[in-house]
Structures are given as C-alpha cells and as structure tokens.
Amino acid sequence: MPATSASAVSPAAPSALLRLRDETFDPTNLGAYNLYLLVAPARLCLAVADVERRKFVALEEYTLPTGGLPALAEQHDVLGQRGWNAVRLAVTGRAFTLLPAPLFRAGDEAAALRLHHTPTATETVRHTTHPGQELVNVFAADAAVADWLAVTHGAAGRLLHHTSAFLVGLVHQRGAAAPRRLYLSPGPQELTLVVMGQHLEYCNVFACTTAEDVVYYTILVMQELSLDPDLDEVTVWGELTPDSTVFSLLRTYVRNVRFGPRPADVQYSYRLNDVFEYRYFDLFSLHFA
C-alpha cells in the first residue's frame, strides 16, 4: 500500500507499515485535533482528525515493538505528546461482554466479565456505556496500556473496546430505517460479527486463523439468527482485499456480499485515497464514540 512522500513523513517517527499525513496537519497545535488509537496485541493503528473541519488528516499503522504501546510512544513524534483535544483508545480482543444498561451496576465489572473471561494479573477491567442503545460494554484491557493512557493523556483520554467503536459506527452509518443485516469485520486472528435490526441482536468476536474459519462462523451465525445466505445481504469491513481467499470463499456461500464504506459525515484527506474504504472502519468510528 502506498505511503506518503518523504516530505510528509517525520524523520523522528519509527518505521511504519503505513503512514499517511495531510500537509495541513500541524503537530505544534495538537489542541485542534482528536487522536484515535486501535491497539491489538502486535500492532497499533492511529488516526488524527481535525476537530473544526471534521476531517481525518493522518492515518498510520505500526508493528508494536518489545514493550508495546508505551515503547512505541517513546519513539513516535506525536503519540506520546500531551495537549490533544481528545484521545480515544480502543483495544481488540475477545475479553468483553455486553450488558443491558438497567442491569449494570458500577463496581460489578469484574464479576460480569468473569462469566466469559478470567482477567489475568496484567489486565484491568473497564466499562463503556452506549446510551442510545441502553448497553454497557464490560471488557478487559492490558493494564500497561490503560496506565499509559491515563498518565500520558489524563482526562482527555478514553478507553474502549473495539466492539464499542464498531457498534457506534454501525448505528451512525445505518440510519433508523435500515433493514436487519449481518456485518462482519475480519482482523488479525479475529472475526467480529454483528447482527442488527431495529436493535442490536448479536455481537461476538471469534478466534479465526483461516478463511474457512471466517466462512464457518458467518454461516453459523446466519443460521442461528434465521438469516438466509441466498437472500440477506452481508456487509464486510476489515483486513481483506477483493481478491482475497476470505472474500472469494464468502461469495461462494453468501450470495449478497458487499464491502462497507467509511463512516459518513466526516471528511478524509486526499492522502487516504489509496486506502480501501472498508479498511479501518472501527478506527474511524472512534470519531463518533
């Protein structure tokens, strides 16, 4: 995937898998921007949005070094800098559970999550509310990442699970009259699946290592929720290409498969034109979280 020209890249930044920066991005005026981070076990995706113009002006991706996010931040020119308007950090993983808001009580996070996941000594348990859907997302996050966010960015920082970002993006994208539909997002070793009609009906993250795994869980969820692979449309975001084995196999078993667009009601720098529009949906959706 193309990167920016050398003039658009800070020489102080670590080696990136992807770094796209609009020439209007001004690192000396961080208060004009929101910083969005998506942290997986081995990588970090980063986006910057101009608050006033409602425009994404940077998109970057890195392999995490030994020491994880805090170590990468020490090498990066803006990641560890204070003064952003807002910082939203989403963690990936299967260690989460969604609860109806009326049934949730603050302080019960660990007990609620323990039904699905036993937190390790290096994890902290947090929650995020979804007022419009009357849901609470309880999740585990790496304690070192949570501590880095709190120490570095203070009150400007907010920690979420990536499914919260994905759901917020879907609600924003769909509109009130959208039909019942299955949405999926393959990521590194994981597959996020959501079924949404008038309300959220299903949300889960499966461990996936092959294209066959992705198709298996997609068909399984469709069967369990009475969706028809020959009739019902499936919308795909995530880390795949139109000629990938995953997409080809999906089209073999699901008749109506389409790629989803980027979140609407926000602009994107022309430097992002070479990135597939269905990539980084949950990262961009942090703008609405």
Protein Blocks (a to p, Z undefined) as FASTA:
>chain_A
ZZddfklpcfkbccdfbdcddfkbcfklmmlpccdddddfkbccdddddfklopafbdcd
ddddehijmlmmmmpmklmpghifbdcdddedjbdcdddfklpcghilmmmmmmmoccdf
kbccdddddfknopacdddddfklmmmmmmmnmmmpccddfklmmmmmmmmmnommbccd
ddddddehiacdddddfbcfbdcddddfbfklmmmmmmmmmmmnopafklmccddedjdd
fkbmklmmmmmmmmbacdddddehiacdfklmmpcfkgoklmmmmmmZZ
